[in-house]
Amino acid sequence: MLVEDEPVLAENLKAYLETRRCEVRVAHDGAGALALAASFGPDVLVLDYCLPDMDAFQLLDALRGRYDGERVLMTGHPSGAVCDDAAHRGIVNILLKPFPLADLARVVCKPQVARRERTR
C-alpha cells in the first residue's frame, strides 16, 4: 500500500511499481489508508511522512495490532527526530525525496517476492 497525498506522485510511483510486478493500492491521506488497510493485508506500507490529516507515525500508531509488516518512510524533511521516531517504530528504510525509483523497488519488491515464495 502506498500512502502519498500528492496525486501525480502517487500515480507515478504506483505505475513504476506495477512495472516491477507489484500490486499497488493507493491512499491519499491517513483516513483513506486506515480504510484501505482494513480491506486487505498489505505486504509493505510505503508512507509519506506528511499527510494532510496526520503524519506517518500517527498512521502507524492507528494501525498498531492490525499491521506488523514491512514499513518504508518517504520524506523530504529528514530530521534527527523523524529518523529516531522511524527507528523506534521499526522503520529501517527511509527514502529521502527525491529518490531514485530503483531504491523504491529495492525495498518494496523484495518483501513481496519473499511472501509469494512462502505461500507456494
Residue, then its C-alpha position, 0 to 999 in steps of 0.5 A: m500500500l502506498v500512502e502519498d497525498e500528492p496525486v501525480l506522485a502517487e500515480n507515478l510511483k504506483a505505475y513504476l511499481e506495477t512495472r516491477r510486478c507489484e500490486v499497488r493500492v493507493a491512499h491519499d491521506g491517513a483516513g483513506a489508508l486506515a480504510l484501505a488497510a482494513s480491506f486487505g493485508p498489505d505486504v509493505l506500507v510505503l508512507d509519506y511522512c506528511l499527510p494532510d490529516m496526520d503524519a506517518f507515525q500517527l498512521l502507524d500508531a492507528l494501525r498498531g495490532r492490525y499491521d506488523g509488516e514491512r514499513v518504508l518512510m518517504t520524506g523530504h524533511p529528514s530530521g534527527a527526530v523523524c529518523d529516531d521516531a522511524a527507528h523506534r517504530g521499526i522503520v529501517n528504510i527511509l527514502l529521502k525525496p527525491f529518490p531514485l525509483a530503483d531504491l523504491a523497488r529495492v525495498v518494496c519488491k523484495p518483501q513481496v517476492a519473499r511472501r509469494e515464495r512462502t505461500r507456494 
